[in-house]
Amino acid sequence: MTDPATDLAAIRALYPATIAAAKLLRCDTALVASLDAALRRTPPLPVVAASQVASPSPAALPADRVLAASYDPESPYRNGENIGLEAVWPYGQIGLDDPLFAIARRTYALRPFVDAADWSDDPIQAARLGLGDEVSQAIFQLVQLYQVYPNGMAALVAGPPNEFYLEQAGVTALALSEVLAIQDDDGLIRVGPAIPPGWTMAGTVALRDSMTIEVEAIDGQLSAFTLHHGADEALRFATPWKGEVQISENGVPMKVIAGGRFSFRPVAGNDYRFALVGNTDRPNFPSEPVPTVKSLGRATIGLGPPCCAPPPGYDIPSDR
């Protein structure tokens, strides 16, 4: 291929990181100069008319543009990966404010491979693009198609011989983190960017500079979040909130600000809770008195009691 999109995304993500590390350590000046020169020669991501890479779709107009897999957009695919979307994830080159964000969303809608393998990145990329309903659908489909073992692991192909794969579970775990919070390459912290409709969830996501953010959502709506171990620097947040937000410092109400997008400078080491004014609800996850088999569609995790009868004469207490 001529300039595959995955190579271009990797160059734009990894070369600057390497340059920054070398400058911080005051070493490898020749390497820095070489990478700088390579970056100046690296073309932008390939963007073409949707008609060049996809069949006509009700969601696409002839003039709509998408991210191509390379600068040879009409070349046949030799794999099952949505190469044009790798700039979204894993390389994180297209954030919320990037001019390519809308084009990337259109690329996702017209991607050639949908739920194509147990390692499909569909739910992660959907979360990065703020598509909560697509996250939910992709997670469900991947579980239905590939999660076949009662320990929660997946199989890439049906029928024996099969291997246990952690890929599908890993994709699900990362997607669940990404729907709660994402820190874009420019530092913008997107809170609740893609919470699926109807979902109630809570979790903690790691941010840069040893910060963490604890996010809560009820019925598909961001209800509150708490910033832990804040660094002593201005932070920028993007939330789906439209009303006023109460900020509390170490549990004590501090001030009220407008929701949506806002900047906030924490004091290092303190905890800050952000919640819509008047909102006191917390996610409720009732405990189960007895562990049970979990199911989602046709897939299950766990074994129902009892799975089988012991052989004749078997003494269970003596084998404990």
C-alpha positions in Angstrom: 0.0 0.0 0.0 1.0 3.6 -0.4 0.9 5.2 3.0 -1.5 2.9 5.0 -3.6 4.9 7.5 -2.4 2.7 10.3 1.3 3.5 9.6 0.5 7.3 9.3 -1.4 7.2 12.6 1.4 5.3 14.4 4.0 7.7 13.1 2.0 10.7 14.3 1.5 9.1 17.7 4.8 7.5 18.4 7.4 9.8 16.8 6.3 12.9 18.9 6.3 10.8 22.1 9.8 9.5 21.3 11.0 13.1 20.5 9.6 14.3 23.8 11.2 11.5 25.8 14.6 12.1 24.2 14.4 15.9 24.9 13.4 15.2 28.5 16.4 12.9 28.9 18.7 15.1 26.9 19.8 12.3 24.6 19.6 10.9 21.1 19.8 14.3 19.3 20.4 12.6 16.0 17.3 10.4 16.4 15.3 13.5 17.3 16.4 15.3 14.1 15.6 12.2 12.0 12.1 11.8 13.5 11.4 15.6 13.1 12.4 15.3 9.4 10.2 12.2 8.9 7.2 13.9 10.6 7.5 16.9 8.1 7.4 14.4 5.2 4.4 12.4 6.6 1.2 13.1 4.7 -2.1 13.6 6.5 -4.5 10.8 7.0 -6.2 9.7 3.7 -9.7 11.2 3.3 -11.8 10.2 0.3 -15.4 10.2 -0.9 -17.5 7.5 0.7 -18.3 6.1 -2.7 -14.7 5.1 -3.1 -14.6 2.7 -0.2 -18.3 1.7 0.5 -21.4 0.8 -1.3 -24.1 3.5 -1.4 -25.8 3.7 2.0 -28.9 5.7 3.2 -26.5 7.2 5.8 -24.1 8.5 3.2 -24.4 11.1 0.5 -22.1 11.0 -2.6 -20.1 14.0 -1.4 -19.6 12.6 2.1 -16.0 11.9 3.0 -14.5 9.0 5.1 -11.1 7.9 6.3 -9.6 5.5 3.8 -7.3 2.5 4.7 -4.5 4.0 2.6 -3.8 6.3 -0.3 -4.8 3.4 -2.6 -8.5 3.4 -1.4 -9.7 1.0 -4.0 -7.2 -1.7 -3.3 -8.8 -5.0 -2.0 -8.7 -5.8 1.7 -6.3 -8.5 2.7 -7.4 -8.6 6.4 -10.5 -8.1 8.6 -9.5 -4.9 10.3 -11.0 -1.4 9.9 -7.6 0.3 9.2 -9.1 3.7 8.6 -10.3 3.9 12.2 -7.0 3.1 13.9 -6.3 6.8 14.1 -9.3 7.0 16.5 -8.0 4.0 18.5 -5.5 2.7 19.4 -3.5 5.8 18.3 -5.8 8.5 19.7 -5.2 11.0 16.9 -8.7 12.2 16.5 -10.2 13.8 19.6 -13.5 15.5 20.1 -12.4 18.9 18.7 -10.5 17.4 15.7 -11.8 18.5 12.3 -11.8 14.8 11.3 -14.1 13.8 14.2 -17.3 13.9 12.1 -15.5 12.2 9.2 -14.4 9.5 11.6 -18.0 8.9 12.8 -19.1 8.5 9.2 -16.2 6.1 8.6 -17.4 4.0 11.6 -21.0 3.9 10.2 -19.6 2.7 6.8 -16.8 0.4 8.2 -16.2 -2.7 6.0 -15.9 -5.2 8.9 -18.7 -5.2 11.5 -18.2 -7.4 14.6 -15.9 -9.4 12.4 -13.7 -11.2 15.1 -13.5 -11.7 18.8 -10.8 -9.0 18.8 -13.0 -6.4 16.9 -12.3 -2.9 18.1 -15.8 -1.8 17.3 -17.0 -1.0 20.8 -13.8 0.9 21.8 -13.9 3.0 18.6 -17.6 3.7 19.1 -16.9 4.9 22.6 -14.1 7.2 21.4 -16.6 8.6 18.8 -19.3 9.2 21.4 -21.7 6.6 20.1 -23.2 5.0 23.2 -25.9 3.0 21.5 -23.2 1.6 19.1 -21.1 0.6 22.1 -23.9 -1.4 23.6 -24.8 -3.1 20.3 -21.2 -4.0 19.5 -20.5 -5.4 23.0 -23.7 -7.5 22.8 -22.9 -8.8 19.3 -19.4 -9.7 20.2 -20.6 -11.6 23.2 -23.2 -13.5 21.2 -20.8 -14.4 18.4 -17.7 -15.3 20.3 -18.1 -15.8 24.1 -18.7 -19.5 24.2 -17.0 -20.7 27.4 -18.5 -20.6 30.9 -15.3 -18.9 32.2 -16.1 -15.9 30.0 -13.5 -16.5 27.4 -14.1 -16.5 23.7 -13.4 -18.6 20.6 -12.4 -17.0 17.3 -13.9 -19.8 15.2 -16.7 -22.2 16.0 -16.2 -26.0 16.5 -13.2 -28.0 17.8 -10.4 -27.7 18.2 -10.9 -24.4 19.9 -8.6 -22.2 22.0 -9.5 -20.0 24.9 -9.1 -16.3 23.9 -9.1 -13.3 26.2 -9.4 -10.8 23.3 -13.1 -10.3 23.4 -13.2 -9.9 27.2 -10.3 -7.4 27.0 -12.1 -5.3 24.3 -15.2 -5.3 26.5 -13.3 -4.2 29.6 -11.6 -1.3 27.8 -14.8 -0.2 26.1 -16.5 0.0 29.5 -13.7 2.2 30.7 -13.9 4.4 27.6 -17.6 5.1 28.0 -16.9 6.5 31.4 -14.0 8.8 30.7 -11.5 9.6 28.0 -8.5 12.0 28.1 -7.8 13.2 24.5 -4.3 13.9 23.3 -4.8 17.6 23.8 -5.6 17.0 27.5 -9.4 17.5 27.3 -11.1 15.1 29.7 -14.4 13.8 28.3 -16.6 12.6 31.1 -19.4 10.1 30.2 -18.7 10.5 26.5 -20.6 7.4 25.4 -22.8 6.0 28.2 -25.2 3.6 26.5 -28.9 4.4 26.8 -30.5 2.9 29.9 -27.2 1.8 31.5 -26.5 2.3 35.2 -22.8 2.0 35.9 -19.9 3.3 38.0 -16.2 2.9 37.7 -12.8 4.6 38.1 -10.6 5.5 35.1 -6.9 6.4 35.3 -5.9 9.8 33.9 -2.5 11.4 33.3 -0.2 12.6 36.2 -1.5 9.9 38.5 -5.0 11.3 38.6 -8.1 9.1 38.6 -11.7 10.0 37.9 -14.6 8.1 39.4 -17.7 8.3 37.2 -21.3 7.5 38.0 -24.2 7.1 35.5 -27.9 6.3 36.1 -30.2 5.2 33.3 -27.8 6.2 30.6 -27.2 9.7 32.0 -24.0 11.0 33.7 -25.0 11.7 37.3 -21.7 12.7 39.0 -17.9 12.3 38.9 -15.1 12.6 41.4 -11.6 13.7 40.6 -9.0 12.0 42.9 -5.4 13.2 43.5 -5.8 16.2 41.2 -2.6 17.8 39.9 -2.0 21.5 40.5 -2.8 22.6 37.0 -5.8 23.8 35.1 -7.9 20.9 33.7 -10.5 21.1 30.9 -13.6 19.0 31.1 -16.3 18.2 28.5 -19.6 16.8 29.9 -23.1 16.2 28.6 -24.5 18.4 31.3 -26.6 21.5 30.5 -27.5 22.7 34.0 -25.5 24.1 36.9 -22.8 21.9 38.5 -22.0 21.8 42.2 -18.3 21.2 43.0 -17.4 19.9 46.4 -13.8 19.8 47.8 -13.0 16.8 50.1 -16.8 16.5 50.7 -17.4 20.2 51.4 -19.5 22.2 48.9 -17.2 24.7 47.2 -18.9 26.5 44.3 -21.5 26.2 41.5 -20.5 26.6 37.9 -22.2 26.2 34.5 -22.2 22.6 33.1 -21.2 21.5 29.6 -17.5 22.4 29.0 -15.6 24.0 31.8 -12.1 24.5 33.2 -11.1 23.8 36.8 -7.8 24.0 38.7 -7.6 21.5 41.6 -5.2 21.7 44.5 -2.8 18.8 44.3 -3.9 15.9 46.5 -7.5 17.0 47.1 -10.6 15.2 45.9 -13.3 17.0 44.0 -16.9 15.8 43.3 -18.9 17.3 40.5 -22.7 16.8 40.3 -25.7 18.5 38.8 -27.2 20.9 41.3 -30.0 19.1 43.2 -28.9 15.6 42.2 -28.3 13.3 45.1 -28.9 10.0 43.4 -26.2 7.3 43.4 -26.0 4.2 41.3 -27.5 1.2 43.2 -26.1 -2.3 42.6 -27.9 -4.7 44.9 -25.9 -7.7 46.1 -26.9 -11.2 45.3 -27.2 -13.5 48.4 -26.2 -16.5 46.3 -23.9 -16.4 43.3 -25.8 -17.3 40.1 -25.0 -18.0 36.5 -24.9 -14.7 34.5 -26.4 -14.6 31.0 -26.5 -12.2 28.1 -28.6 -13.4 25.2 -27.3 -16.9 24.4 -24.0 -16.5 26.3 -23.5 -17.4 30.0 -20.7 -17.1 32.6 -20.6 -19.7 35.4 -21.9 -23.2 35.9 -25.4 -24.0 37.3 -25.5 -26.2 40.4 -25.0 -29.1 40.2 -23.1 -29.6 37.0 -23.0 -33.4 37.4 -23.3 -36.2 39.9 -20.2 -37.6 41.7 -19.2 -41.1 40.8 -20.5 -44.0 43.0 -18.7 -44.2 46.4 -17.1 -40.8 46.1 -16.6 -39.2 49.5 -16.8 -35.4 49.0 -15.7 -34.3 52.5 -12.4 -36.3 52.2 -11.5 -34.5 49.0 -11.8 -31.0 50.3 
